Amino acid sequence: MGLLDRMRKKAPDADASASAVKRKYQAVLQLIEGEHVRVLNLHVEDGRLYLKGAAPTEEARGRILAAIQSITPEDDADIVADITVG
């Protein structure tokens, strides 16, 4: 079961939004699992993916943020990622 399969759905159109987000951010979500990030919150709301987690190292956090930036420019982000180290 992947991260998005366990994701909380907050809006009536969450299934369609979750499918679009899953396609767009699949590589990032796989990286998050591979880097052993502790996911505290993951949900789609109003067409945005909200992610809160704790990476085991600063390097892992950096790789995840770089992967997000490679998919979507910061000024046009449809993802809100709050990733700490710890």
Secondary structure as the mmCIF struct_conf table of DSSP 4:
data_model
#
loop_
_struct_conf.conf_type_id
_struct_conf.id
_struct_conf.beg_label_comp_id
_struct_conf.beg_label_asym_id
_struct_conf.beg_label_seq_id
_struct_conf.end_label_comp_id
_struct_conf.end_label_asym_id
_struct_conf.end_label_seq_id
TURN_TY1_P TURN_TY1_P1 LEU A 3 LEU A 3
HELX_RH_3T_P HELX_RH_3T_P1 LEU A 4 ARG A 6
STRN STRN1 ARG A 8 LYS A 9
BEND BEND1 ALA A 11 ALA A 11
TURN_TY1_P TURN_TY1_P2 PRO A 12 ASP A 13
HELX_RH_AL_P HELX_RH_AL_P1 ALA A 14 GLY A 34
TURN_TY1_P TURN_TY1_P3 GLU A 35 HIS A 36
STRN STRN2 ARG A 38 GLU A 45
TURN_TY1_P TURN_TY1_P4 ASP A 46 GLY A 47
STRN STRN3 ARG A 48 ALA A 55
BEND BEND2 PRO A 56 THR A 57
HELX_RH_AL_P HELX_RH_AL_P2 GLU A 58 ILE A 71
BEND BEND3 THR A 72 THR A 72
HELX_RH_3T_P HELX_RH_3T_P2 GLU A 74 ASP A 76
BEND BEND4 ASP A 78 ASP A 78
STRN STRN4 ILE A 79 VAL A 85
#
